[in-house]
Amino acid sequence: MLASPVNFQRTRGAVLLSQLGLDQAEIARRCGVSQSAVSHWTTGRAIPRDGQKMRLRDAYRIPIAAWFEPATGDPSRPSRAA
């Protein structure tokens, strides 16, 4: 039996980061993290730590508060029919 997929809640910060259209490796380098960490941020699997949020704010103008707001109307997440 296959395990059901885990649904991660993306934040507005994750959506904004994804919409930049930048290479995850470059974002990772500027934030001092791995590309995998950036991938986790953009999928909603994790959120950046406080210092990383500040780097993202300074480098890419992503408000810190956006990491605490749920994404609404996220085009990368198709709605599921019940």
ChimeraX attribute file (.defattr): number of C-alpha atoms within 10 A of each C-alpha:
attribute: neighborCount
match mode: 1-to-1
recipient: residues
	/A:1	3
	/A:2	4
	/A:3	5
	/A:4	6
	/A:5	6
	/A:6	7
	/A:7	9
	/A:8	11
	/A:9	14
	/A:10	25
	/A:11	25
	/A:12	23
	/A:13	27
	/A:14	28
	/A:15	24
	/A:16	18
	/A:17	20
	/A:18	18
	/A:19	10
	/A:20	9
	/A:21	8
	/A:22	10
	/A:23	11
	/A:24	18
	/A:25	16
	/A:26	13
	/A:27	20
	/A:28	17
	/A:29	12
	/A:30	13
	/A:31	20
	/A:32	12
	/A:33	14
	/A:34	14
	/A:35	17
	/A:36	12
	/A:37	19
	/A:38	26
	/A:39	17
	/A:40	16
	/A:41	21
	/A:42	23
	/A:43	19
	/A:44	21
	/A:45	17
	/A:46	17
	/A:47	20
	/A:48	21
	/A:49	8
	/A:50	10
	/A:51	10
	/A:52	17
	/A:53	20
	/A:54	17
	/A:55	18
	/A:56	20
	/A:57	16
	/A:58	12
	/A:59	12
	/A:60	13
	/A:61	12
	/A:62	20
	/A:63	16
	/A:64	18
	/A:65	12
	/A:66	17
	/A:67	21
	/A:68	13
	/A:69	14
	/A:70	16
	/A:71	19
	/A:72	11
	/A:73	11
	/A:74	14
	/A:75	9
	/A:76	10
	/A:77	11
	/A:78	8
	/A:79	9
	/A:80	5
	/A:81	4
	/A:82	3
